[in-house]
Amino acid sequence: MRKPLSGAVLGLLIGVALAVVLQRQGVWPLDQLTLFLMPALLGLLGLLLLSVGREGSNATLVVALLILLPMAVWGALGFAELNATGELNGGCKVTAASDIDSTTVTETSKQAPFEIDPEGGLTWGATSPTVFTDYEWEIHVALGGIPVTLDSDTEPNDDGSQVNGGEVSDIPAYAADRGVDVDLLIGVHEVGGFAATCDGFGFVELTSDGLDTISLIALGVILLLIILLIVLMFTGRGEPVVESNTVITSREMTDDGEALEGGDSGSRDFGDGDDLH
């Protein structure tokens, strides 16, 4: 029996879990390519594996395609930012330094993010081209090309400073004070934001040594889902239909209802080993 929706869902879940592994290992952020295009393509593959050569309704096939195709289109738009580098507009400048790296926003890229030791410290500084007063600011992280706000506020800047910055000597403690487990932040991220007339984004990575717990769990989920997909591929196909050797002879009738000479009526069902006489 055809199971396109099951195949699509399994493929999607495998794709999302794989995206998490790539992000946690610092290979690639959760952008449109990894969070939409890759799961959509794997969903289409799962759909085909559980649909080709099977009988069934087309309704679930249509539903699955309506889910997967828009995801694939949105994800494919991410190719335009395949080689994206950090960007900063409005005349502001931002620098940062960790225990293992230092950079400016515009020097970062998806392939070479700013590296931060999650067990170490971090300092940063920013300058503005003019004095910003009573201005709004926001920090967000991009997930699948969609910005998700992390923090925002309004800054009076009563002293008229054009310099802003900060320092965190203990990142795990700093995160814990805000109710965040720093282990959840491991991996590469696209971080952006704005302050008054300045806006931009850059790429940062909280490094890890080898496979962390979340990556191992994601790999385990991938393995289980692949096994389930394989099992479904070889089950639920149904028994083949065997046609019996049935000989049906038609009874031809004359206009007045009499049977023509040589005609026969009814039908005869012969076994595989019977001979016709």
C-alpha distance (Angstrom), angle and dihedral (degrees) to the residues before:
residue distance angle dihedral
M1 . . .
R2 3.80 . .
K3 3.84 114.8 .
P4 3.82 106.4 177.5
L5 3.80 95.7 151.2
S6 3.81 92.5 51.7
G7 3.79 90.7 49.4
A8 3.79 91.6 47.7
V9 3.81 93.7 50.0
L10 3.81 93.1 47.3
G11 3.80 90.9 49.0
L12 3.80 91.3 48.8
L13 3.80 92.5 50.8
I14 3.81 91.7 48.1
G15 3.81 89.5 50.9
V16 3.81 94.3 49.6
A17 3.82 92.2 47.3
L18 3.81 90.0 49.4
A19 3.81 90.1 49.6
V20 3.80 89.2 54.1
V21 3.82 91.1 52.0
L22 3.82 91.6 50.3
Q23 3.80 91.7 47.6
R24 3.81 95.2 46.1
Q25 3.80 91.1 49.3
G26 3.79 91.7 52.2
V27 3.81 93.8 -114.4
W28 3.81 98.7 120.1
P29 3.83 137.7 -13.4
L30 3.78 123.7 -113.4
D31 3.79 94.4 -90.9
Q32 3.80 132.5 145.9
L33 3.80 92.3 -77.8
T34 3.80 97.1 54.0
L35 3.80 101.0 30.4
F36 3.81 99.2 41.5
L37 3.81 115.3 10.2
M38 3.81 98.5 43.8
P39 3.84 95.3 46.3
A40 3.82 90.4 44.8
L41 3.81 92.1 52.7
L42 3.79 92.0 47.2
G43 3.80 88.2 47.2
L44 3.80 90.0 54.4
L45 3.79 89.4 49.3
G46 3.81 91.0 51.4
L47 3.80 89.7 47.7
L48 3.80 91.3 54.3
L49 3.80 93.9 46.0
L50 3.81 91.8 54.9
S51 3.80 96.5 39.1
V52 3.80 111.6 40.7
G53 3.81 112.2 97.8
R54 3.80 93.8 7.7
E55 3.78 132.7 113.4
G56 3.77 121.2 -130.3
S57 3.78 149.4 106.0
N58 3.79 120.5 -50.7
A59 3.81 92.6 -142.8
T60 3.82 96.3 87.1
L61 3.81 89.8 41.9
V62 3.80 90.0 58.2
V63 3.81 91.8 46.5
A64 3.80 91.2 51.4
L65 3.81 92.1 49.6
L66 3.81 91.4 48.5
I67 3.80 87.8 56.9
L68 3.80 98.8 42.5
L69 3.80 104.3 39.9
P70 3.85 97.8 57.9
M71 3.82 88.7 46.7
A72 3.80 90.6 51.5
V73 3.82 92.4 48.7
W74 3.82 93.3 48.9
G75 3.79 90.9 45.3
A76 3.81 93.0 49.1
L77 3.81 89.2 58.5
G78 3.80 85.5 68.1
F79 3.80 89.9 75.1
A80 3.81 86.5 79.6
E81 3.82 87.9 67.1
L82 3.79 97.0 40.2
N83 3.82 91.9 118.8
A84 3.80 96.8 31.2
T85 3.80 118.1 160.0
G86 3.78 129.9 -167.4
E87 3.78 116.5 -74.0
L88 3.80 133.7 -160.2
N89 3.81 124.3 -178.5
G90 3.79 134.9 -176.0
G91 3.80 100.4 48.1
C92 3.81 97.2 -75.4
K93 3.81 123.4 132.8
V94 3.80 126.6 -151.2
T95 3.80 127.8 -170.4
A96 3.80 130.6 179.2
A97 3.79 138.2 -175.4
S98 3.78 132.8 -168.7
D99 3.78 132.8 -179.4
I100 3.83 89.3 -88.4
D101 3.82 106.8 27.3
S102 3.80 146.5 21.5
T103 3.80 130.4 -159.4
T104 3.77 151.5 144.4
V105 3.80 119.7 -114.2
T106 3.80 94.1 -108.4
E107 3.83 92.4 54.1
T108 3.81 93.4 62.8
S109 3.81 125.2 90.9
K110 3.79 140.6 169.3
Q111 3.78 89.6 -97.7
A112 3.83 94.4 43.4
P113 3.82 111.4 29.9
F114 3.80 124.9 177.0
E115 3.82 105.3 -89.9
I116 3.80 122.2 -134.7
D117 3.79 126.5 -174.2
P118 3.83 103.8 -133.3
E119 3.81 89.2 -150.1
G120 3.81 93.7 50.2
G121 3.79 139.2 59.2
L122 3.80 139.7 -82.7
T123 3.82 137.7 -151.9
W124 3.78 128.8 -173.2
G125 3.78 139.4 176.0
A126 3.80 137.3 -169.4
T127 3.80 135.1 -169.2
S128 3.80 128.5 -163.9
P129 3.81 127.7 -149.7
T130 3.83 91.4 -129.8
V131 3.78 136.7 14.3
F132 3.81 111.7 -78.5
T133 3.81 115.4 -154.9
D134 3.79 128.5 -178.1
Y135 3.78 89.1 -0.6
E136 3.78 131.1 159.3
W137 3.79 122.8 -124.2
E138 3.78 134.6 -173.8
I139 3.79 139.1 -175.6
H140 3.79 120.8 -158.7
V141 3.79 140.7 168.3
A142 3.80 120.7 -137.2
L143 3.81 116.8 -127.5
G144 3.78 115.1 -175.8
G145 3.80 90.0 -17.7
I146 3.81 92.1 -54.0
P147 3.85 118.0 113.0
V148 3.80 115.4 -127.8
T149 3.80 113.4 -163.9
L150 3.80 115.7 -125.0
D151 3.80 99.6 176.2
S152 3.81 139.8 -10.9
D153 3.79 137.9 173.1
T154 3.80 145.8 147.8
E155 3.81 120.3 -95.9
P156 3.84 119.0 -156.0
N157 3.85 95.1 -166.5
D158 3.79 91.2 -163.3
D159 3.80 93.4 175.5
G160 3.82 91.9 57.6
S161 3.79 95.8 -124.5
Q162 3.79 121.0 171.9
V163 3.80 91.9 -164.2
N164 3.76 127.1 76.0
G165 3.78 133.0 168.3
G166 3.76 147.9 127.2
E167 3.76 147.7 -153.5
V168 3.81 134.0 -134.6
S169 3.78 114.3 -169.3
D170 3.83 95.9 -177.4
I171 3.79 113.9 34.2
P172 3.86 96.7 -175.1
A173 3.82 91.3 52.5
Y174 3.81 91.8 44.2
A175 3.82 90.3 52.5
A176 3.81 93.5 44.1
D177 3.83 90.8 53.6
R178 3.80 86.9 59.5
G179 3.78 94.8 47.0
V180 3.81 94.9 -104.3
D181 3.80 126.4 127.5
V182 3.80 105.7 -138.3
D183 3.82 89.7 -146.4
L184 3.79 88.2 69.5
L185 3.81 89.4 60.6
I186 3.80 95.8 56.7
G187 3.80 113.9 126.8
V188 3.79 139.2 41.6
H189 3.81 121.1 -45.3
E190 3.78 139.2 -179.0
V191 3.81 105.1 -130.4
G192 3.79 123.4 -173.4
G193 3.76 142.8 158.8
F194 3.76 147.5 144.0
A195 3.80 140.8 -115.3
A196 3.80 116.6 -164.6
T197 3.82 105.8 -53.2
C198 3.82 95.6 -10.4
D199 3.78 123.4 89.3
G200 3.77 138.5 161.4
F201 3.78 148.1 124.2
G202 3.78 141.2 -126.0
F203 3.80 141.6 -177.8
V204 3.80 123.8 -105.6
E205 3.79 132.8 177.1
L206 3.77 128.6 -158.3
T207 3.77 98.7 -153.4
S208 3.80 127.4 -135.0
D209 3.79 135.3 -167.2
G210 3.80 108.6 -117.7
L211 3.78 123.4 -48.3
D212 3.78 113.5 -10.8
T213 3.81 125.3 -154.9
I214 3.80 95.9 -92.6
S215 3.81 91.7 49.5
L216 3.81 90.6 50.6
I217 3.80 91.0 49.9
A218 3.81 90.4 49.3
L219 3.81 90.9 50.2
G220 3.81 89.7 49.9
V221 3.81 90.3 51.2
I222 3.81 90.0 50.2
L223 3.81 91.2 51.9
L224 3.81 93.3 48.7
L225 3.79 92.7 47.6
I226 3.81 92.0 49.7
I227 3.81 90.2 50.7
L228 3.82 90.2 49.5
L229 3.79 90.7 49.2
I230 3.81 91.1 51.4
V231 3.81 91.3 48.6
L232 3.81 91.2 51.5
M233 3.80 89.9 48.7
F234 3.80 91.2 61.5
T235 3.80 98.8 37.8
G236 3.77 134.9 62.7
R237 3.77 95.5 33.0
G238 3.84 91.4 123.1
E239 3.79 130.5 -135.7
P240 3.77 118.0 -63.1
V241 3.79 115.0 -105.9
V242 3.86 112.9 -115.2
E243 3.78 115.4 -157.4
S244 3.83 117.3 -143.4
N245 3.80 120.3 -128.4
T246 3.77 98.2 -106.4
V247 3.83 122.0 167.7
I248 3.76 114.0 -157.8
T249 3.80 119.9 -170.1
S250 3.75 119.7 -167.4
R251 3.79 122.2 -133.4
E252 3.74 110.5 -132.1
M253 3.78 115.1 -151.2
T254 3.77 131.6 -159.9
D255 3.74 120.7 -128.0
D256 3.85 90.0 -97.6
G257 3.84 92.9 52.1
E258 3.84 99.4 -101.0
A259 3.79 120.6 133.2
L260 3.79 117.1 -113.4
E261 3.80 117.3 -115.7
G262 3.79 112.1 -89.2
G263 3.80 92.5 22.8
D264 3.78 122.8 131.6
S265 3.74 132.8 -164.4
G266 3.76 136.7 -138.6
S267 3.74 126.9 13.0
R268 3.75 136.2 -79.0
D269 3.76 124.9 -143.5
F270 3.81 114.2 -152.5
G271 3.79 125.6 -168.0
D272 3.76 121.4 -127.2
G273 3.86 90.3 -94.5
D274 3.85 100.4 42.4
D275 3.83 121.3 110.2
L276 3.74 124.0 -143.2
H277 3.84 115.1 -126.2
